[in-house]
Amino acid sequence: MAKKPGTNPKGEFVLFDVQYEDGSQRSNRRVPAELLSGLEKDEPALGFLIEQDRDIAEKSGRSPLAIKSISRVGAKPKKVMNVK
């Protein structure tokens, strides 16, 4: 059954675009907003996405891809966080 419009809570997740070392990209990766409320800004998102990739790789039987950079969806292009 369909939900009424506007019943989904807003602000639960922050969406990120993830660039991988092999040149591939995954868009709209969801990260819980409560992880990003501290002074570290988007750094906790990187850890969350790496752990999420490990879980996905383990279930699929493949090795996880190395993340090159992440950026918030809808953010200006200069807000890219590169992985060292």
C-alpha positions in Angstrom: 0.0 0.0 0.0 1.3 3.5 -0.9 2.2 5.9 1.8 0.7 9.4 2.1 3.0 12.1 0.6 5.2 13.8 3.2 5.1 10.9 5.7 8.8 10.0 5.2 11.0 11.7 7.8 13.4 14.2 6.2 17.1 14.5 7.1 17.6 10.9 8.2 20.3 10.3 5.6 22.8 12.3 3.7 23.6 11.2 0.1 27.1 10.9 -1.3 28.7 10.2 -4.7 31.6 7.9 -4.4 34.5 7.8 -6.9 36.6 4.6 -6.9 40.3 4.1 -7.9 39.3 2.2 -11.0 37.3 5.2 -12.3 33.8 3.8 -11.5 31.3 5.9 -9.6 28.3 5.0 -7.3 25.8 7.8 -6.8 23.4 8.5 -4.0 25.0 6.3 -1.3 23.1 6.8 1.9 24.9 7.7 5.2 23.0 8.3 8.5 22.9 12.0 9.2 23.7 11.4 12.9 27.2 10.3 12.0 27.9 13.7 10.4 26.9 16.0 13.3 30.4 16.4 14.8 33.3 18.6 14.0 34.8 16.0 11.6 32.3 17.0 9.0 32.3 14.2 6.3 35.1 12.1 7.6 32.8 9.6 9.4 30.9 9.1 6.1 34.1 7.8 4.5 34.5 5.2 7.3 30.9 4.2 7.0 31.1 3.8 3.2 34.3 1.8 3.4 32.7 -0.6 6.0 29.5 -0.8 3.8 31.7 -1.7 0.8 33.5 -4.4 2.8 30.1 -6.0 3.7 28.9 -5.9 0.1 32.2 -7.3 -1.2 32.1 -10.1 1.4 28.5 -11.1 0.4 29.3 -11.0 -3.3 32.6 -12.9 -2.9 34.6 -10.0 -4.5 37.3 -7.8 -3.1 36.2 -4.3 -2.2 37.2 -1.4 -4.4 39.4 1.4 -3.1 37.6 4.7 -2.7 39.3 7.6 -4.4 37.0 10.4 -3.2 33.5 11.2 -1.9 31.3 14.3 -2.3 27.9 15.2 -1.0 25.1 15.0 -3.6 24.1 18.6 -4.5 27.3 20.1 -3.0 29.5 22.4 -4.9 32.3 20.6 -6.7 35.0 22.0 -4.4 33.6 20.0 -1.5 35.2 16.8 -2.6 37.0 14.8 0.1 40.0 12.9 -1.4 41.2 9.8 0.3 44.9 9.7 1.1 
